[in-house]
């Protein structure tokens, strides 16, 4: 045993609907892994005490973003079990990410625009949207979600 004491109740975590307690390990100077907590006859999962406890979390987070990249091959050595060739590069539908057409409006939407005094929406171009991150398993890519991904990756870099 390296420490005994009481936890500090912090109330219910609304995201988990569970009572949460804080346990202060700042006085414990013994580093290592395999530590457990015992309370009310229950034993926790093993955990580590270390000065760099969150170091792997950064790598895990960046690996998540790496595996969700669009248009690049994913190296299985960097993300075991997730390796794959580059996807959606110059392939159907719509020539993949290299020539995505503008989405034209239906007749009702065009009428609404012109009734408001706006010019009709023309859509005679394509965009190269290669790269970025997939939003989910459906391989959609969206500007807002891509911006969130960039902000999170940059925040990780900034804090290390």
C-alpha positions, 0 to 999 in steps of 0.5 A, spaced: 500 500 500 502 506 498 497 511 500 490 510 504 485 516 505 478 518 503 476 521 496 472 528 495 465 527 492 464 531 486 457 530 485 454 526 479 457 527 472 451 528 467 455 525 461 455 518 465 450 519 470 455 516 475 457 519 482 464 522 481 470 522 486 477 526 486 482 522 489 489 526 490 495 522 489 500 528 489 503 526 495 505 519 492 512 519 490 512 512 487 512 511 480 509 505 477 504 501 474 499 496 476 496 500 482 489 499 484 484 502 488 479 499 493 473 502 496 467 499 499 469 492 497 470 493 490 477 493 486 479 498 480 482 496 474 490 497 474 492 504 473 499 507 473 502 513 476 507 517 472 510 524 471 508 523 463 501 519 464 498 523 458 504 522 454 501 516 450 494 520 450 497 525 445 500 519 440 493 516 441 489 522 439 494 524 433 493 516 431 485 517 431 486 523 426 491 520 422 487 514 420 481 518 418 485 522 413 482 522 406 486 522 400 493 519 403 495 511 404 495 509 411 501 506 414 499 499 418 505 500 421 503 507 424 496 505 426 496 497 426 489 494 423 487 501 420 492 500 414 489 502 407 491 505 400 489 512 399 481 513 398 477 517 393 483 520 389 480 521 382 475 515 382 468 515 381 463 518 384 465 525 381 472 523 380 473 522 387 476 528 391 479 531 385 473 534 381 467 534 386 461 538 382 458 544 385 451 542 388 446 545 383 439 547 386 432 544 385 427 548 381 423 550 388 430 553 391 431 557 384 424 560 385 425 562 392 432 565 390 430 569 384 423 571 388 428 574 393 431 578 388 437 574 388 441 572 382 439 564 380 445 559 382 449 557 377 453 551 378 458 549 372 464 548 376 468 543 380 472 543 386 479 539 388 477 537 395 483 532 396 486 531 403 482 533 410 479 528 414 473 524 413 467 526 418 465 518 419 464 512 416 460 514 410 467 518 408 463 525 408 467 531 409 465 537 411 468 544 412 466 545 419 468 538 422 475 539 418 476 546 421 475 542 428 480 537 426 485 542 425 484 546 431 484 540 435 491 537 432 494 544 432 491 545 440 495 538 441 501 541 438 501 548 442 500 544 448 506 540 448 
